[in-house]
Amino acid sequence: MTNYARILDPEVLAFVRRTEQFYPADAATRPIAEQRAFYDAMCRAFHAGRPPGVTTRDVRIGDMGARIYLPPGGEEAPAAVLYLHGGGFFLGGLESHDDVCAEICAGAGLPVVAADYRLCPEHPHPAAYEDALSAARWTLARFNLPLILAGDSAGGALAASAAHALRAEAPLAGMALIYPGLGGETDSGSWVRHAHAPLLTRDEALACNALRHGGAPPAAPGPDAAPLRDVDFSGLPPTVVFHAECDPLSDDGPAYAARILAAGGRALAVEEKGLVHGYLRARRMSGRAADAFARILAAIGALAEGRWPPLP
């Protein structure tokens, strides 16, 4: 079994301990409403505030809530960002990643739209995917700018699935995917090597996928649920995938980048050494996580300007 006490530095271990304090030992067996309450409390505790000058406005995209973040310079920008939050498809919302979206807005100098997509189990797949498409199309129409699709964990998967559907119809400036689960093989590689990683285990990731589908996931999912299962990776926008070393999902990032490269596109997988799933919230506690977040901001800014990010 992997010895995480040797891989993770004291700052990351402190982040893991602080996160775990919000969850009782039997959290995974509690009702969904209680699990959401634990997650929301954790998110509030880690909320770092919004940078000065960022303004926000809550809007509706059909029946879906959304939040617009504008940088100090307003809407004048080379691109806009749609950010899709993580949370295993059943947790999170506009508040869970509010500070992350605000910091992306300020750090990259771009308008950001956060979408409050429908959650399972009340709304199983393809509800969240359909909402991601609606939010992407709305953002393109609202700002009339090339679009960067971004998101973490489940949100990264939704962003990639949306790109596969929209690549022929929309001006996509790029993708920035943060420790996404993209439908890779679950019985080998990082799924086995980091099956018991802190903050996300293999069993937890599989349970989220089952919950998303309202039971056993399909044997042959399409790219709307598992982008890695697509048969065509051509025409996708420039993509940077950030994956944590100590995460069962880690191998999905390099596998996805390799598929895009093989199809003639531009893609890069950036492994964040000594980090765990969910490290975005550690950016104020961990030097490694702060550096990783800086690379995310740099990648989004470069993609918006049509440049290839100078990473890692």
C-alpha positions, 0 to 999 in steps of 0.5 A: 500500500502506498505510504502517503506520509512519505509522499505528501509534505507536511503542508499537504498532510495538514490540508488533508487532516483539516478536510477530513475534520468535516466528515464523520467516519460513516459519511459515505453511508449518510443520506445525500442531504447530510453528505451535502451539508458536510461538503458545504460546511467544508467549502465555507471553511476554506472559502478565501474570499474574492479578490478586490475589483471582481464584480458578480451577478447571479443570473438564470440560464433557463431553469439553471442558476449561474453566476457571472464574474467580471474582472476589474477591467470589465467585459473587454477580454480575448475570451470568456471562461465557463467553469464547471464545479467538482463534487462527484456530480452530487455535491457543490454549487455556486458557493462551493467554488465561488472563490476559485472562480473569482480568483480565475477571473482576477488572475486571468483577467477574463469573464467567468461564468459558473453554472449551477448544473443539476445534481444526481441522484435527483437528476441522473445523467445526462442532466448535468451534461445537458446543463453544461451544454446549455451553459456553454452556448449561453456564455458564447452568446452572452459575451460573443467571445471564444470560450475556454471550458474549465472545471475540476473533478466532475466539472472537468469531465463535464467540460471535456464532454461539452467540448466533444459535442461543441467542437464543430459548432462553437469557437472554443479557445481551449480547455483547462481540466483539473484532476478530471475523471474522464472514463479511463480503465478502473482496474489498472494504473493509478486506479489501483496504485492510488486506490486508497489515496487521501480525499478520494479513493477508488471506491468513492470514485466508482460510487460517484459514477454509479450515483450519476447513472442511477445504478450500474454505469453503462458498459460502453458509455459514450463521450457525453459521460466518458470523454476517453471512450470517444472514437474521434479526438480531432477538432478539439481545442488546445487542452491542458489537463492538470492531474494530481500524483496521489489520485486514483483519477491521475492516469486519465489526464495523460491518457486524454492528452495522448488521444488529442495529440494522436489526432493532431491536436495540441494537449499537455498533461501536467502532473502535480507531484505530491498533491491529492484530489481536491488540491485547489482548496489547499492553495492557501495552505500549501506551497505546492498547491499554490504553485499548481494554481498559478500554473492553472491561471497561466494556462487559462490566460495563455489559451485566452490569448491564443498562446500555448502555455509555457508549462510546466 
